[in-house]
Amino acid sequence: MRDFVQSMDDTLPGKFEITREGIVHDLTVPTKQHELTVLRLRKRLEKVMPEELVAHTGEPDVMVIAEADMEGDGAFDPRTLVAAVEIVSRSNPENDWAGKIRDYPLLGIPVYAIFDPRTGSGAVFTDIHPTPAGPRYATRKDFVYGEEVTIAEWTIPTDGLPRYADDGTAY
């Protein structure tokens, strides 16, 4: 599946993700609000993280990873991620709020933060523990835009993050 996703990334519009159910093809183009949120979060994280770590944008929207773990050939090993940050898309919110909450602990990603421009809120999930259904996050800390949020070891402000308006514009 990973080979197929990589071969299609530059061929077809949209983005591909591998989930427990299989390959998901999202045809929607990210909105300005989504991309501006990614940019602001990346910059805020990089201001407070040690230099050997980066807040790299891609899949997930922002991944905190050691620059050294980005070297070499092939795909990123998800177990090397310090944290994953997702910005909820207007078209497929359950992908971030359900699918990735289930999938990321299976991949060994220790911290998962969700920012939801629809509601101006989010949550940070930590403390992977075993359950009969497989590994799950044990701790959830909710926040609203305007509060500070801690992702892994770093606290950043959430003020000034764009929101989706009901008519599709930012506010």
Secondary structure, 3 states (H helix, E strand, C coil): CHHHHHHHCCCCCCEEEEECCEEEEECCCCCHHHHHHHHHHHHHHHHHCCCCEEEEECCCCEEEEEHHHHCCCCCCCHHHEEEEEEECCCCCHHHHHHHHHHHHHHHCCCCEEEEECCCCEEEEEEEEECCCCCCEEEEEEEEECCCEEEECCEEEECCCCCCECCCCCEC
